Every structure is written in structure tokens, then in C-alpha cells.
Amino acid sequence: MSFEMFTQIIPLKYLIIYIIGINVIGFFAMFIDKQKAKRGTWRIPEKTLFILTLLGGGIGTISGMYLFRHKTRKLYFTIGFPVILISEASLIIYWILN
């Protein structure tokens, strides 16, 4: 499916709203998890944070990770989140250009 066909099914406006929304959710998920870690209460599962990143929230989760200094000592977050973001961006750019 070409990008033009996709944007006929889902208008670009809604796609942009989705991307902004999932990144805001990812950002606040990192904030909430950091606050819960400080208090020693129930935490957001790491799997959930990765799912938010995979769903397009990479910018939000990475921003939250470094702004709140949360999960920055865990290599699979400091490497995993950027790898997911770069992979998704590369695939999208490739898809748009072809």
C-alpha cells in the first residue's frame, strides 16, 4: 500500500494527532513511573513502556527518560528506545519515498 492510499484511508491530520498523542502518553508514562519508583509503589511494567515506544511514542519516552533521569542506567532502555525510534523513522521515510 502506498503512502497516498494510506492517507486516503486515514487522513494525515488524524495520523499527526495520533503521533502527538502517543508521544504525550509515553512522556507522562515515564514521569508517572519515576514518581512511583521514588515512592516505592506499584510501577508501570517495562513491557508497557516498550509497547508505547513501539506504537510510535519513541520521542516521548526517550524525552521522558532523560528529562526525569528514569531508566537511564538500564542498557536495554538507553539502546532499545533509540533503536526502535530510528527503525520506525527509517521505515516510514522509506515507505513515503517509494
C-alpha positions as CSV (number, residue, x, y, z in Angstrom):
1,M,0.0,0.0,0.0
2,S,1.4,3.4,-1.0
3,F,1.5,6.4,1.3
4,E,-1.1,8.2,-0.8
5,M,-3.5,5.3,-0.5
6,F,-2.9,5.1,3.2
7,T,-3.6,8.8,3.7
8,Q,-6.9,8.4,1.8
9,I,-8.0,5.8,4.4
10,I,-6.6,7.7,7.4
11,P,-6.2,11.4,6.8
12,L,-2.8,12.9,7.6
13,K,-4.4,15.2,10.2
14,Y,-5.5,12.1,12.3
15,L,-2.1,10.5,11.9
16,I,-0.4,13.6,13.2
17,I,-2.9,13.8,16.1
18,Y,-2.1,10.1,16.9
19,I,1.6,10.6,16.8
20,I,1.4,13.6,19.1
21,G,-1.0,11.8,21.5
22,I,1.1,8.6,21.8
23,N,4.2,10.6,22.5
24,V,2.5,12.6,25.2
25,I,1.3,9.4,26.7
26,G,4.8,7.9,26.5
27,F,6.3,11.0,28.1
28,F,3.8,11.0,31.0
29,A,4.2,7.2,31.5
30,M,7.9,7.8,32.1
31,F,7.1,10.6,34.6
32,I,4.5,8.6,36.4
33,D,6.8,5.5,36.6
34,K,9.6,7.7,38.0
35,Q,7.3,9.1,40.7
36,K,6.1,5.7,41.6
37,A,9.7,4.5,41.8
38,K,10.5,7.3,44.2
39,R,7.6,6.3,46.5
40,G,8.2,2.6,46.2
41,T,4.7,1.9,45.0
42,W,3.2,-0.1,42.1
43,R,5.2,0.5,38.8
44,I,4.3,0.6,35.1
45,P,5.6,-2.6,33.6
46,E,8.7,-2.2,31.5
47,K,6.9,-4.1,28.7
48,T,4.3,-1.4,28.7
49,L,6.9,1.3,28.2
50,F,8.4,-0.6,25.3
51,I,4.9,-1.1,23.8
52,L,4.3,2.7,24.0
53,T,7.6,3.2,22.2
54,L,6.8,0.6,19.5
55,L,3.4,2.2,18.9
56,G,5.1,5.4,17.8
57,G,5.8,7.1,21.2
58,G,9.6,6.9,20.9
59,I,10.2,10.7,21.1
60,G,8.0,11.0,24.2
61,T,9.5,8.0,26.0
62,I,13.1,9.0,25.2
63,S,12.4,12.6,26.2
64,G,10.9,11.5,29.5
65,M,13.7,9.0,30.2
66,Y,16.3,11.7,30.0
67,L,14.4,14.6,31.4
68,F,13.3,12.6,34.5
69,R,16.5,10.6,34.6
70,H,14.5,7.4,34.6
71,K,15.7,4.1,33.3
72,T,18.9,5.7,32.1
73,R,21.1,3.1,33.8
74,K,19.4,0.2,32.0
75,L,21.2,-0.5,28.8
76,Y,18.2,-2.1,27.1
77,F,16.3,1.2,27.5
78,T,19.1,3.6,26.5
79,I,19.8,1.4,23.5
80,G,16.4,-0.1,22.8
81,F,14.3,3.1,22.7
82,P,16.5,4.9,20.2
83,V,16.9,1.8,18.1
84,I,13.1,1.4,17.9
85,L,12.7,5.1,17.1
86,I,15.3,5.1,14.4
87,S,14.0,1.9,12.9
88,E,10.4,3.2,12.7
89,A,11.6,6.6,11.3
90,S,13.7,4.8,8.6
91,L,10.8,2.6,7.6
92,I,8.4,5.5,7.4
93,I,10.8,7.6,5.3
94,Y,11.4,4.6,3.0
95,W,7.7,4.0,2.7
96,I,6.9,7.6,1.9
97,L,9.7,7.9,-0.7
98,N,8.8,4.6,-2.5
